[in-house]
Amino acid sequence: MSSSVVEDGTEKPRILVIDDEPRIREACQMVLEEMGFVVALALGGEQGLAMIKERHFDIILVDLMMPILSGFDVLSQVRENHPDTVVIVITGYATVEHSIEAMRKGAFDFIPKPFTPDQLRAVVSKSIKYTRALQDITDTKSRLRVMVNRLMDGVMTTDSEKRIVLTNPAFLHMLGYHGENVVGRLVDEVLPNETLVRMIDAALLMPRDTFTEIVQELCFEARDGQSERILSARCAPFRGRTGVNLGAITVLHDITAIKKIERMKSDFVSMVSHEIRSPMNSLLMQMKVILDGLAGEVTDKQREILERASGKIQSLTAMVSELLDLARIEAGLITDEKETIDMQALLVDQVAFHLAAAQAKNISLQLEQLPNLPTIQASRQGMEEVFTNLITNAIKYSPRDGRITLSATKDNEYLTVTVQDTGFGIPEEDMEEIFARFFRVKDSNTRTIHGTGLGLAIVKSIVNAHHGSIKVESKLGQGAAFSVLLPISGE
């Protein structure tokens, strides 16, 4: 018998022939060994089953009609104990009834007696292709399972009925589940978090023409000896070729350490800013006393120096106040102050408040005719700060005789408010940094404009805290348009 290993290092397929006729066994062995297979022979069903217990066979050819133990009995036991083995039945009674019954019991194919070598080659070649396809699927599933299990992030896939298809240990550990196997169980029975279940529901109900990733933060309070945990959850549907939702995949990422670092950084900035603001305000008051002449006569040169120093301190005070605002926003305090807001009235008030500053530069500041706008749930102070920053920036970065317009529309479930100006515009290379802290556009037009570089960072933080978004469109020398999108539902 030839070696059982082929040139590429893989084992040759093993085939077992079970037949009580020596002529059939020997003919099969001759043809199959010529094809390069490792062939074993069994005189009957009992011997065949004993050989199957000792080693694995890729293909089994079994005669249906044998004494003592029939091919049907062998087929049933093989299917029960060796589901990956392909069974081809040999029958001298090639009737439709026998073929159908064999297929129902799990046979891959059948070959009628008498058969030619070519017929045997054809049916075995077809079964080998099937076996290799099954092996490829098994190998792929095994690699996928190993890869998923080794991920630090939690991963879970569910089918269209919300039954768990796959999950890794990290996912279950993050949710504090250490019970029995969850595969095949409904998500609602296993997951303790209602937000996660709603995310999966939303992914499964997502229309075919829409594909978005649903993102939420999950907070788990400290209990049972475990510290507080914050998880970033992402859920998206996966679809078949026709676009039908077959299920959902959910990924959990533990961001507890990141959030703690951000909180510590924010607390530190808040503490330092608070401690600095008081002495700076005191210093400003004392300098004002001197400038007002209450401490004695002040020369023109002294006044010039003191006024320059006072301006610098005022800039620092403004920056400290804005840092404190950022710390307050990042601490989530602003979202605790939500109320029903009439945006039309708020925008009218904003235009009226900033009109004097715009007129001082001969800039036209107008609110376009608004449609009937819905109310939103938001922090009034936060919304006022957003549009105060945007309008103030538009005035500062617009030349004399410019134009600023505010407009608002309802787009699906969002209210969009746009502040557009005819100012200096933003260079293309600065567009990605425009919302970064302390970033300011620096060119010949803006060199003399003072600011902290925190205004747009505050705007973005407030909008994000309201689950909205902000985008900017601008061309250098042609002005800029900032659009704020706020969810109407307030969720």
Secondary structure, DSSP 8 states (H G I E B T S, - for coil): ---SB-TTS-B--EEEEE-S-HHHHHHHHHHHHHTT-EEEEESSHHHHHHHHHHS--SEEEEESS-SSS-HHHHHHHHHHH-TTSEEEEEES---HHHHHHHHHTT-SEEEESS--HHHHHHHHHHHHHHHHHHHHHHHHHHHHHHHHHH-SSEEEEEETTSBEEEE-HHHHHHTT--SS--TTSBHHHH---HHHHHHHHHHHT--TT----EEEEEEE--BTTB--EEEEEEEEEEE-TT--EEEEEEEEEE-HHHHHHHHHHHHHHHHHHHHHHHHHHHHHHHHHHHHTTTTS---HHHHHHHHHHHHHHHHHHHHHHHHHHHHHHHTT-GGGGEEEE-HHHHHHHHHHHHHHHHHHTT-EEEE--------EEEEHHHHHHHHHHHHHHHHHTS-TT-EEEEEEEEETTEEEEEEEE-SS---GGGGGGTTSTT----STTTTT----S-HHHHHHHHHHHTT-EEEEEE-TTS-EEEEEEEESS--
